[in-house]
Amino acid sequence: MADLDPELASKLQFDVPHAARIWNYWMGGKDNFQADRAAGAAVAEVYPEIVVMARQSRRFLIRAVRYLAAEAGVRQFLDVGTGLPTMQNTHAVAQEIAPDSRIVYVDNDPMVLMHARALLASTSAEGLTTYVHADYHEPEKILERAGEALDFSKPVAVMFMGVLGYEPDLDAVRSIVGRMMAPAASGSHLVLWDGTDTSPAVVDGADKLVESGGLPYILRSPDQLADCFADLTMIEPGLVPITRWRPDDPDAEHIDAYGAVARKS
């Protein structure tokens, strides 16, 4: 675990379930504590597919970033709400294809910041990887700071990977996404996935998370998620379960999470 200044370290609560650490636990990571594992296990007991969802979400990220870097020619990535690093993070995938790619990670979590130094040290020599400590409710702040590393007159991929359910108001979600995309140049892309209310079991799992002390997470319908892509052109196959978005394993099971990649004209 990377060193952190005392002020940020004092904000960490190891005895309270923490969203990024619970997700890390489901993904098989080691950056979690007993409270996180207890909450994660309680959710998995009623919705075992959450572990599959966590791991498939990373595979969706890998496929989406590979498409953007290899086929769409994108060289700039703004990953908002990045969470704890695990395997094949955005910069590693993009810079393997295009070493000059520039990546800005955004998170408001002090524990994520603890890992930022090690994460930034692994960037390619030709590219750039940096971190903005901010909340996605502050799009203008994010854009201002990200603009120190990214050129918004050129295409950028804005990524919201399973994080927007922490905002309960759908209008606020649309506003956040719209404000983040507004200054992006033509040829920019939005990458977004989130959990969906498409089965009783996943809804029960969300309830169990709250009962276990975790933060509430709002599950939305695929149609509601589609609203976030207004005025953008969906890349085939459109908004689909993330295991069905250009799958490398056509037999992967259906899960209650939908995602898409869309282009700004």
C-alpha positions as a LaTeX table, in Angstrom:
\begin{tabular}{lrrr}
\hline
Residue & $x$ (\AA) & $y$ (\AA) & $z$ (\AA) \\
\hline
Met1 & 0.00 & 0.00 & 0.00 \\
Ala2 & 1.45 & 3.36 & $-1.02$ \\
Asp3 & 2.28 & 6.03 & 1.55 \\
Leu4 & $-0.31$ & 8.74 & 2.15 \\
Asp5 & $-0.15$ & 12.03 & 3.96 \\
Pro6 & $-1.67$ & 11.99 & 7.47 \\
Glu7 & $-4.68$ & 14.14 & 6.52 \\
Leu8 & $-5.89$ & 11.69 & 3.88 \\
Ala9 & $-4.95$ & 8.67 & 5.98 \\
Ser10 & $-7.16$ & 9.99 & 8.81 \\
Lys11 & $-10.19$ & 9.79 & 6.48 \\
Leu12 & $-9.89$ & 6.04 & 6.01 \\
Gln13 & $-12.35$ & 3.92 & 7.98 \\
Phe14 & $-11.24$ & 0.32 & 7.96 \\
Asp15 & $-14.17$ & $-0.86$ & 10.11 \\
Val16 & $-16.84$ & 0.53 & 7.77 \\
Pro17 & $-17.67$ & $-1.25$ & 4.47 \\
His18 & $-16.25$ & 0.72 & 1.60 \\
Ala19 & $-17.52$ & 0.57 & $-1.98$ \\
Ala20 & $-14.15$ & 0.40 & $-3.75$ \\
Arg21 & $-12.80$ & $-2.19$ & $-1.31$ \\
Ile22 & $-15.94$ & $-4.36$ & $-1.57$ \\
Trp23 & $-15.59$ & $-4.31$ & $-5.36$ \\
Asn24 & $-11.91$ & $-5.18$ & $-4.96$ \\
Tyr25 & $-12.94$ & $-8.17$ & $-2.82$ \\
Trp26 & $-15.42$ & $-9.40$ & $-5.46$ \\
Met27 & $-12.73$ & $-9.09$ & $-8.11$ \\
Gly28 & $-10.35$ & $-11.25$ & $-6.10$ \\
Gly29 & $-8.09$ & $-8.38$ & $-5.01$ \\
Lys30 & $-6.27$ & $-8.01$ & $-1.71$ \\
Asp31 & $-6.95$ & $-4.36$ & $-0.90$ \\
Asn32 & $-9.91$ & $-4.93$ & 1.41 \\
Phe33 & $-10.68$ & $-5.49$ & 5.09 \\
Gln34 & $-12.98$ & $-7.61$ & 7.22 \\
Ala35 & $-15.87$ & $-5.15$ & 7.07 \\
Asp36 & $-15.63$ & $-5.10$ & 3.28 \\
Arg37 & $-15.45$ & $-8.88$ & 3.00 \\
Ala38 & $-18.44$ & $-9.30$ & 5.33 \\
Ala39 & $-20.57$ & $-6.90$ & 3.31 \\
Gly40 & $-19.41$ & $-8.40$ & 0.02 \\
Ala41 & $-20.16$ & $-11.93$ & 1.21 \\
Ala42 & $-23.64$ & $-10.89$ & 2.38 \\
Val43 & $-24.48$ & $-9.55$ & $-1.07$ \\
Ala44 & $-22.99$ & $-12.59$ & $-2.80$ \\
Glu45 & $-25.10$ & $-14.87$ & $-0.62$ \\
Val46 & $-28.33$ & $-13.52$ & $-2.13$ \\
Tyr47 & $-26.86$ & $-12.58$ & $-5.53$ \\
Pro48 & $-23.86$ & $-14.82$ & $-6.30$ \\
Glu49 & $-23.63$ & $-13.32$ & $-9.79$ \\
Ile50 & $-22.16$ & $-10.13$ & $-8.30$ \\
Val51 & $-18.74$ & $-11.77$ & $-8.36$ \\
Val52 & $-19.18$ & $-12.57$ & $-12.05$ \\
Met53 & $-20.37$ & $-9.02$ & $-12.66$ \\
Ala54 & $-17.29$ & $-7.55$ & $-10.99$ \\
Arg55 & $-14.90$ & $-9.62$ & $-13.06$ \\
Gln56 & $-16.86$ & $-9.27$ & $-16.30$ \\
Ser57 & $-16.92$ & $-5.50$ & $-15.82$ \\
Arg58 & $-13.14$ & $-5.46$ & $-16.08$ \\
Arg59 & $-13.30$ & $-7.56$ & $-19.24$ \\
Phe60 & $-15.76$ & $-5.07$ & $-20.70$ \\
Leu61 & $-13.35$ & $-2.23$ & $-19.87$ \\
Ile62 & $-10.52$ & $-4.10$ & $-21.58$ \\
Arg63 & $-12.55$ & $-4.73$ & $-24.73$ \\
Ala64 & $-13.87$ & $-1.17$ & $-24.87$ \\
Val65 & $-10.45$ & 0.43 & $-24.39$ \\
Arg66 & $-8.91$ & $-1.91$ & $-26.96$ \\
Tyr67 & $-11.59$ & $-0.93$ & $-29.45$ \\
Leu68 & $-11.06$ & 2.78 & $-28.79$ \\
Ala69 & $-7.28$ & 2.61 & $-29.03$ \\
Ala70 & $-6.95$ & 0.13 & $-31.88$ \\
Glu71 & $-9.99$ & 0.85 & $-34.07$ \\
Ala72 & $-11.24$ & 4.33 & $-33.18$ \\
Gly73 & $-7.77$ & 5.86 & $-32.84$ \\
Val74 & $-8.45$ & 7.46 & $-29.45$ \\
Arg75 & $-5.31$ & 8.47 & $-27.56$ \\
Gln76 & $-6.86$ & 10.23 & $-24.56$ \\
Phe77 & $-8.88$ & 8.61 & $-21.77$ \\
Leu78 & $-10.67$ & 10.20 & $-18.81$ \\
Asp79 & $-11.62$ & 7.38 & $-16.42$ \\
Val80 & $-14.05$ & 8.85 & $-13.85$ \\
Gly81 & $-14.57$ & 6.96 & $-10.59$ \\
Thr82 & $-11.74$ & 4.59 & $-11.34$ \\
Gly83 & $-11.71$ & 2.77 & $-7.98$ \\
Leu84 & $-8.86$ & 0.63 & $-6.71$ \\
Pro85 & $-6.42$ & $-0.66$ & $-9.32$ \\
Thr86 & $-6.60$ & $-4.38$ & $-10.01$ \\
Met87 & $-5.65$ & $-6.08$ & $-13.27$ \\
Gln88 & $-5.24$ & $-4.45$ & $-16.68$ \\
Asn89 & $-6.24$ & $-0.92$ & $-15.79$ \\
Thr90 & $-7.16$ & 1.59 & $-18.48$ \\
His91 & $-3.65$ & 2.94 & $-18.99$ \\
Ala92 & $-2.12$ & $-0.53$ & $-19.26$ \\
Val93 & $-4.61$ & $-1.60$ & $-21.95$ \\
Ala94 & $-4.42$ & 1.64 & $-23.95$ \\
Gln95 & $-0.65$ & 2.04 & $-23.78$ \\
Glu96 & $-0.05$ & $-1.55$ & $-24.81$ \\
Ile97 & $-1.73$ & $-0.68$ & $-28.11$ \\
Ala98 & $-0.69$ & 2.97 & $-28.36$ \\
Pro99 & 2.22 & 3.81 & $-26.05$ \\
Asp100 & 1.60 & 7.56 & $-26.49$ \\
Ser101 & $-1.87$ & 7.34 & $-24.93$ \\
Arg102 & $-2.66$ & 9.82 & $-22.17$ \\
Ile103 & $-4.86$ & 8.71 & $-19.27$ \\
Val104 & $-6.38$ & 10.71 & $-16.44$ \\
Tyr105 & $-7.93$ & 8.78 & $-13.58$ \\
Val106 & $-10.50$ & 10.52 & $-11.36$ \\
Asp107 & $-11.69$ & 9.48 & $-7.91$ \\
Asn108 & $-12.66$ & 11.15 & $-4.65$ \\
Asp109 & $-11.55$ & 8.27 & $-2.48$ \\
Pro110 & $-8.48$ & 8.68 & $-0.23$ \\
Met111 & $-7.74$ & 4.96 & $-0.43$ \\
Val112 & $-7.61$ & 5.14 & $-4.23$ \\
Leu113 & $-5.20$ & 8.04 & $-3.90$ \\
Met114 & $-3.01$ & 5.84 & $-1.70$ \\
His115 & $-2.43$ & 3.62 & $-4.73$ \\
Ala116 & $-2.00$ & 6.41 & $-7.25$ \\
Arg117 & 1.78 & 6.71 & $-6.95$ \\
Ala118 & 2.40 & 3.07 & $-7.79$ \\
Leu119 & $-0.19$ & 3.25 & $-10.57$ \\
Leu120 & 1.39 & 6.34 & $-12.12$ \\
Ala121 & 4.85 & 4.80 & $-11.98$ \\
Ser122 & 3.73 & 2.04 & $-14.35$ \\
Thr123 & 2.93 & 4.32 & $-17.28$ \\
Ser124 & 4.72 & 3.99 & $-20.62$ \\
Ala125 & 7.67 & 6.27 & $-21.39$ \\
Glu126 & 5.90 & 7.79 & $-24.40$ \\
Gly127 & 2.52 & 8.33 & $-22.76$ \\
Leu128 & 1.18 & 9.95 & $-19.63$ \\
Thr129 & $-0.87$ & 8.68 & $-16.72$ \\
Thr130 & $-2.06$ & 10.99 & $-13.97$ \\
Tyr131 & $-4.71$ & 11.28 & $-11.29$ \\
Val132 & $-7.27$ & 13.93 & $-10.31$ \\
His133 & $-8.67$ & 13.82 & $-6.77$ \\
Ala134 & $-12.28$ & 14.96 & $-7.34$ \\
Asp135 & $-15.92$ & 13.90 & $-7.13$ \\
Tyr136 & $-17.91$ & 13.25 & $-10.31$ \\
His137 & $-20.49$ & 15.73 & $-9.04$ \\
Glu138 & $-17.89$ & 18.38 & $-9.94$ \\
Pro139 & $-17.55$ & 18.00 & $-13.73$ \\
Glu140 & $-16.11$ & 21.48 & $-14.25$ \\
Lys141 & $-13.41$ & 20.90 & $-11.64$ \\
Ile142 & $-12.55$ & 17.55 & $-13.23$ \\
Leu143 & $-12.40$ & 19.04 & $-16.70$ \\
Glu144 & $-10.22$ & 21.93 & $-15.57$ \\
Arg145 & $-7.69$ & 19.68 & $-13.88$ \\
Ala146 & $-7.81$ & 17.00 & $-16.56$ \\
Gly147 & $-7.19$ & 19.74 & $-19.12$ \\
Glu148 & $-3.67$ & 20.06 & $-17.76$ \\
Ala149 & $-2.95$ & 16.62 & $-19.24$ \\
Leu150 & $-5.54$ & 16.19 & $-21.99$ \\
Asp151 & $-6.29$ & 18.27 & $-25.08$ \\
Phe152 & $-10.07$ & 18.55 & $-25.37$ \\
Ser153 & $-9.78$ & 19.88 & $-28.91$ \\
Lys154 & $-8.89$ & 16.28 & $-29.83$ \\
Pro155 & $-10.96$ & 13.13 & $-29.21$ \\
Val156 & $-11.13$ & 11.82 & $-25.67$ \\
Ala157 & $-12.88$ & 8.79 & $-24.21$ \\
Val158 & $-14.89$ & 9.66 & $-21.09$ \\
Met159 & $-15.50$ & 6.57 & $-18.96$ \\
Phe160 & $-18.04$ & 5.89 & $-16.20$ \\
Met161 & $-17.53$ & 2.27 & $-15.25$ \\
Gly162 & $-20.18$ & 1.10 & $-12.80$ \\
Val163 & $-20.16$ & 4.21 & $-10.61$ \\
Leu164 & $-23.18$ & 6.36 & $-11.43$ \\
Gly165 & $-25.57$ & 4.43 & $-9.19$ \\
Tyr166 & $-24.21$ & 6.32 & $-6.20$ \\
Glu167 & $-26.20$ & 9.31 & $-7.48$ \\
Pro168 & $-29.90$ & 8.61 & $-6.81$ \\
Asp169 & $-31.29$ & 11.30 & $-9.13$ \\
Leu170 & $-31.36$ & 10.24 & $-12.78$ \\
Asp171 & $-31.57$ & 13.87 & $-13.93$ \\
Ala172 & $-28.38$ & 14.57 & $-12.00$ \\
Val173 & $-26.72$ & 11.59 & $-13.67$ \\
Arg174 & $-27.71$ & 12.87 & $-17.11$ \\
Ser175 & $-26.37$ & 16.31 & $-16.18$ \\
Ile176 & $-23.04$ & 14.90 & $-15.00$ \\
Val177 & $-22.54$ & 12.90 & $-18.18$ \\
Gly178 & $-23.67$ & 15.75 & $-20.41$ \\
Arg179 & $-21.39$ & 18.29 & $-18.75$ \\
Met180 & $-18.43$ & 15.94 & $-19.00$ \\
Met181 & $-19.05$ & 15.36 & $-22.70$ \\
Ala182 & $-19.88$ & 18.97 & $-23.60$ \\
Pro183 & $-16.31$ & 20.24 & $-24.20$ \\
Ala184 & $-15.13$ & 17.02 & $-25.86$ \\
Ala185 & $-14.21$ & 17.25 & $-29.52$ \\
Ser186 & $-15.98$ & 15.49 & $-32.36$ \\
Gly187 & $-14.81$ & 11.90 & $-32.44$ \\
Ser188 & $-14.83$ & 11.64 & $-28.66$ \\
His189 & $-16.56$ & 8.67 & $-27.04$ \\
Leu190 & $-18.60$ & 7.90 & $-23.95$ \\
Val191 & $-18.04$ & 4.51 & $-22.31$ \\
Leu192 & $-20.59$ & 3.68 & $-19.64$ \\
Trp193 & $-21.86$ & 0.59 & $-17.89$ \\
Asp194 & $-23.91$ & 0.08 & $-14.76$ \\
Gly195 & $-25.86$ & $-2.48$ & $-12.83$ \\
Thr196 & $-29.48$ & $-2.85$ & $-13.90$ \\
Asp197 & $-32.70$ & $-3.76$ & $-12.12$ \\
Thr198 & $-33.30$ & $-6.61$ & $-14.53$ \\
Ser199 & $-33.82$ & $-9.43$ & $-12.02$ \\
Pro200 & $-35.29$ & $-9.74$ & $-8.51$ \\
Ala201 & $-32.04$ & $-11.29$ & $-7.27$ \\
Val202 & $-29.87$ & $-8.28$ & $-8.14$ \\
Val203 & $-32.38$ & $-5.96$ & $-6.43$ \\
Asp204 & $-32.22$ & $-8.17$ & $-3.32$ \\
Gly205 & $-28.43$ & $-7.97$ & $-3.50$ \\
Ala206 & $-28.53$ & $-4.17$ & $-3.56$ \\
Asp207 & $-30.80$ & $-4.19$ & $-0.51$ \\
Lys208 & $-28.46$ & $-6.58$ & 1.31 \\
Leu209 & $-25.52$ & $-4.26$ & 0.63 \\
Val210 & $-27.30$ & $-1.44$ & 2.46 \\
Glu211 & $-28.27$ & $-3.75$ & 5.32 \\
Ser212 & $-24.60$ & $-4.71$ & 5.67 \\
Gly213 & $-23.53$ & $-1.08$ & 6.05 \\
Gly214 & $-22.58$ & $-0.33$ & 2.47 \\
Leu215 & $-23.61$ & 2.79 & 0.57 \\
Pro216 & $-26.91$ & 2.53 & $-1.33$ \\
Tyr217 & $-26.48$ & 1.86 & $-5.04$ \\
Ile218 & $-29.33$ & 2.70 & $-7.41$ \\
Leu219 & $-30.01$ & 0.08 & $-10.06$ \\
Arg220 & $-31.59$ & 1.49 & $-13.20$ \\
Ser221 & $-33.34$ & 0.04 & $-16.21$ \\
Pro222 & $-31.52$ & $-0.30$ & $-19.54$ \\
Asp223 & $-33.84$ & 2.38 & $-20.95$ \\
Gln224 & $-32.77$ & 4.79 & $-18.21$ \\
Leu225 & $-29.11$ & 4.10 & $-18.94$ \\
Ala226 & $-29.79$ & 4.69 & $-22.63$ \\
Asp227 & $-30.86$ & 8.25 & $-21.75$ \\
Cys228 & $-27.26$ & 8.98 & $-20.79$ \\
Phe229 & $-26.24$ & 8.49 & $-24.43$ \\
Ala230 & $-28.56$ & 11.18 & $-25.83$ \\
Asp231 & $-27.19$ & 12.88 & $-28.96$ \\
Leu232 & $-24.40$ & 10.30 & $-29.29$ \\
Thr233 & $-24.09$ & 7.53 & $-31.87$ \\
Met234 & $-23.94$ & 4.04 & $-30.40$ \\
Ile235 & $-21.15$ & 1.77 & $-31.59$ \\
Glu236 & $-22.43$ & $-1.70$ & $-32.49$ \\
Pro237 & $-23.85$ & $-3.69$ & $-30.78$ \\
Gly238 & $-25.30$ & $-0.75$ & $-28.82$ \\
Leu239 & $-26.44$ & $-0.90$ & $-25.19$ \\
Val240 & $-26.36$ & $-4.56$ & $-24.22$ \\
Pro241 & $-25.40$ & $-6.75$ & $-21.26$ \\
Ile242 & $-21.67$ & $-6.17$ & $-20.84$ \\
Thr243 & $-20.90$ & $-9.83$ & $-21.54$ \\
Arg244 & $-22.51$ & $-9.31$ & $-24.98$ \\
Trp245 & $-20.52$ & $-6.22$ & $-25.98$ \\
Arg246 & $-18.07$ & $-7.53$ & $-28.61$ \\
Pro247 & $-17.44$ & $-10.62$ & $-26.47$ \\
Asp248 & $-14.25$ & $-12.62$ & $-26.54$ \\
Asp249 & $-16.23$ & $-15.42$ & $-24.87$ \\
Pro250 & $-19.55$ & $-15.84$ & $-26.70$ \\
Asp251 & $-20.71$ & $-18.31$ & $-24.05$ \\
Ala252 & $-20.34$ & $-15.88$ & $-21.12$ \\
Glu253 & $-23.49$ & $-15.85$ & $-19.03$ \\
His254 & $-25.99$ & $-13.00$ & $-18.97$ \\
Ile255 & $-25.58$ & $-10.66$ & $-16.01$ \\
Asp256 & $-27.59$ & $-7.71$ & $-14.73$ \\
Ala257 & $-25.26$ & $-5.02$ & $-16.06$ \\
Tyr258 & $-25.59$ & $-3.11$ & $-19.32$ \\
Gly259 & $-23.00$ & $-1.03$ & $-21.11$ \\
Ala260 & $-22.21$ & 0.73 & $-24.36$ \\
Val261 & $-19.68$ & 2.81 & $-26.23$ \\
Ala262 & $-20.99$ & 5.82 & $-28.17$ \\
Arg263 & $-19.36$ & 8.43 & $-30.40$ \\
Lys264 & $-19.84$ & 12.18 & $-30.42$ \\
Ser265 & $-20.35$ & 13.61 & $-33.89$ \\
\hline
\end{tabular}
